[in-house]
Amino acid sequence: MKRQPGDRAVAPGPLALVQAFVNSVNVEFGPDYFATAEGLATWLERNGLGGPRVRPDELDRRDAVTLREALRALLRENNGGPADLQARRTVEHVARACPLVVGFGGEAGSLGLQPALTDVRGALARVLAAVAGAVADGSWQRLKACGEHRCEWIFYDRSRNRGSRWCSMSVCGTRAKMRAYRQAKRAHSAAG
């Protein structure tokens, strides 16, 4: 099993695809795999969403970035951030061009949401189907954007109380705590 920052495990089941999709850019250090249409094509192929009919162009790339960042905003909500109505509208807007149908898919042949298209729109629909499935089974709230504003790495919160705030306590948690300590020290110095 591939590990994440803070030695966290990858999100379970289909949420791993959503996690990988949103983490296709390292906000703090780069790279951004969706910076070019070719990069998007490579990412789709590596994540099992590519194929001969999946040839992204610039419009597809922009839609993928738009969806990625709207999902990131929703994942900030899962970590206590404010509701982002624009992000919700953006996801709905992109989803209109990525139809899903009910069908039997996968190796087990279980009934679920399947992309109606086999192109880039179908690949984005797979991500959206994973989101819909996670919302339905209650696991969506455990997928979160790191609370450190410079990081925003997507992680899966396995804690019992769903209280994890950072992708890595040793890096992002320490940064946040040091920042709070310095701010409190400055405020104390200014008051005294």
C-alpha positions in Angstrom: 0.0 0.0 0.0 1.4 3.4 -1.0 2.0 5.8 1.9 1.3 9.5 2.1 2.8 12.3 4.2 2.8 11.6 7.9 3.0 7.9 7.0 -0.7 7.9 6.3 -2.2 5.1 4.2 -3.9 6.0 0.9 -7.7 6.5 1.1 -9.6 3.3 0.8 -11.5 2.0 -2.3 -12.7 4.5 -4.9 -11.7 7.5 -2.7 -8.1 6.7 -3.5 -8.9 7.9 -7.1 -10.3 11.2 -5.8 -7.3 11.6 -3.5 -4.9 11.1 -6.3 -6.9 13.4 -8.6 -6.8 16.3 -6.2 -3.2 15.6 -5.2 -2.2 15.8 -8.9 -0.5 19.0 -7.9 1.7 19.6 -4.9 0.4 23.1 -3.9 3.6 24.0 -2.0 6.3 22.6 -4.2 4.9 21.4 -7.5 4.7 19.7 -9.9 1.3 20.1 -11.4 0.6 17.0 -13.5 -2.3 18.9 -15.2 -0.2 21.8 -16.3 -0.4 20.5 -19.9 -2.8 18.3 -21.8 0.0 15.8 -22.3 0.6 15.8 -18.5 -3.1 15.2 -17.9 -3.0 12.3 -20.5 -0.1 10.7 -18.6 -1.8 11.1 -15.2 -5.0 9.5 -16.6 -3.0 6.6 -18.0 -1.1 6.0 -14.8 -4.3 6.0 -12.8 -6.2 3.6 -15.0 -8.3 6.2 -16.7 -6.5 6.4 -20.0 -6.9 4.6 -23.3 -7.1 5.1 -27.0 -10.2 7.4 -26.8 -8.8 9.4 -23.9 -6.9 12.2 -25.7 -7.2 15.4 -23.6 -7.0 18.8 -25.3 -6.6 22.2 -23.7 -10.3 22.5 -22.8 -10.3 19.1 -21.1 -7.2 20.1 -19.2 -8.8 23.3 -18.0 -12.0 21.4 -16.9 -9.8 18.9 -15.0 -8.1 21.7 -13.2 -11.4 23.4 -12.5 -12.9 20.2 -11.1 -9.7 19.4 -9.1 -9.7 22.8 -7.4 -13.5 22.7 -6.7 -13.1 19.3 -5.0 -10.1 20.7 -3.0 -12.4 23.5 -1.8 -15.0 20.9 -0.7 -12.3 18.9 1.1 -11.4 22.1 3.0 -15.0 22.1 4.2 -14.4 18.5 5.5 -11.6 19.9 7.6 -13.7 22.6 9.2 -13.4 25.2 6.5 -16.3 27.5 5.5 -18.9 26.2 3.1 -17.9 27.0 -0.5 -21.1 27.4 -2.6 -19.1 28.4 -5.7 -17.2 25.1 -5.5 -20.4 23.2 -5.3 -21.8 25.0 -8.3 -18.6 24.3 -10.2 -18.7 20.6 -9.5 -22.3 20.5 -10.7 -21.4 22.5 -13.8 -18.5 20.1 -14.8 -20.7 17.1 -13.9 -23.3 18.1 -16.5 -20.8 17.3 -19.2 -19.7 14.0 -17.6 -22.9 11.8 -17.5 -23.1 8.8 -15.3 -25.4 5.9 -15.8 -26.4 3.0 -13.6 -24.7 -0.2 -14.7 -22.8 -3.3 -13.7 -19.1 -2.7 -13.8 -15.8 -3.7 -12.4 -14.6 -7.3 -11.9 -17.3 -8.1 -9.4 -20.0 -6.8 -11.7 -21.7 -4.8 -8.9 -24.4 -2.3 -9.7 -23.2 1.3 -9.5 -22.6 4.5 -11.3 -20.6 4.2 -14.5 -19.4 6.8 -17.0 -21.7 7.1 -20.0 -18.7 8.2 -22.1 -15.3 6.6 -22.8 -13.3 9.8 -23.4 -11.8 12.4 -21.0 -15.4 13.2 -19.9 -15.7 9.6 -18.9 -12.5 9.8 -16.9 -13.8 12.8 -15.0 -17.1 11.0 -14.5 -15.3 8.2 -12.8 -13.9 10.7 -10.3 -17.4 12.2 -9.8 -18.8 8.7 -9.3 -16.3 8.0 -6.6 -17.3 11.2 -4.9 -21.0 10.3 -5.1 -20.3 6.9 -3.7 -18.3 8.2 -0.8 -21.0 10.7 0.0 -23.6 7.9 0.0 -21.5 5.6 2.2 -20.4 8.3 4.6 -16.7 8.1 3.9 -16.6 11.5 2.1 -16.2 13.4 5.4 -13.0 11.6 6.2 -11.3 12.8 3.0 -9.8 16.2 3.9 -7.5 19.0 2.7 -4.6 19.6 5.1 -5.4 22.5 7.4 -1.9 24.1 6.6 -2.8 26.7 4.0 0.6 26.3 2.2 0.1 22.5 1.9 -3.5 21.5 1.3 -2.4 17.9 0.6 -5.5 15.6 0.6 -5.4 12.9 3.3 -7.8 10.3 4.6 -8.6 10.8 8.3 -8.8 7.4 10.0 -8.9 8.8 13.5 -11.9 7.6 15.6 -13.2 11.1 16.2 -12.4 12.3 12.7 -10.3 15.1 14.3 -7.1 15.0 12.2 -6.3 18.5 10.8 -3.0 18.0 9.0 -1.6 15.6 6.5 1.5 15.2 8.7 1.6 16.2 12.4 5.4 16.3 12.2 5.5 18.8 9.3 2.3 20.7 8.9 1.0 20.3 12.4 4.3 21.6 13.8 4.3 24.6 11.4 0.8 25.5 12.5 1.6 25.2 16.2 4.8 27.2 15.8 2.9 30.0 14.0 0.2 30.1 16.7 3.0 30.2 19.4 4.8 33.1 17.6 1.5 35.0 17.2 0.6 34.5 20.9 4.1 35.6 21.9 3.9 38.8 19.7 0.5 39.6 21.1 1.8 39.1 24.7 4.8 41.3 24.0 2.6 44.0 22.4 0.2 44.0 25.4 3.0 44.1 28.0 
